[in-house]
Amino acid sequence: VAEDICQQIAETGIYVDETKQSHMLHGVAQTLFNKYVASGTLTYSRDNVFCTGGTVMLNGMQHDDVLKLRSVRDKIQMIDVNLRSNGVVQDGNDFQELPPSCRDSCSCQSSHKTYWFLDVPDPCPYQLVQKTPADLIEGQVRGKPKRFLSSNVT
């Protein structure tokens, strides 16, 4: 699935397949199965099927009068990504390392998946948990002067 299609799915919750059929996505994961004619035409009548082959390229050679049927399985799901302290972005489901382009963009592709992020992964591996007022005081450790942060808040 192309990155722009992933963006459309994330923004609208609707996936339009190769046959232009719309699928409403419900929940955080959904698998869609689709079959279509990729080359040529297939026409049905009440008691017969008519086929007209098209042209396809196979191993650099052109073949005519070919009817090519495709079966496609698309798995569309919301996932969490892990941004490791070394800057590596991981798929939170299978822990696969994502390409470096995933670090600073809204979309990227691995060898078999397309990712589109609602938010660009945060490059900072730290997260603010709490702010606490503190005072900077001076003291000594083993006879050497040191500065410390001191707070009365627990």
Secondary structure, 3 states (H helix, E strand, C coil): CCHHHHHHHHHHCEEECCCCCEEECCCCEEEEEEEEEEECEEEECCCCEEEECEEEEECCEEEEEECEEEEEEEEEECCCEEECCCCCEEECCCCCECCHHHHCCCEEECCCCEEECCCCCCCCCCCCCCCCCCEEEEEEECCEEEEEEECCCC
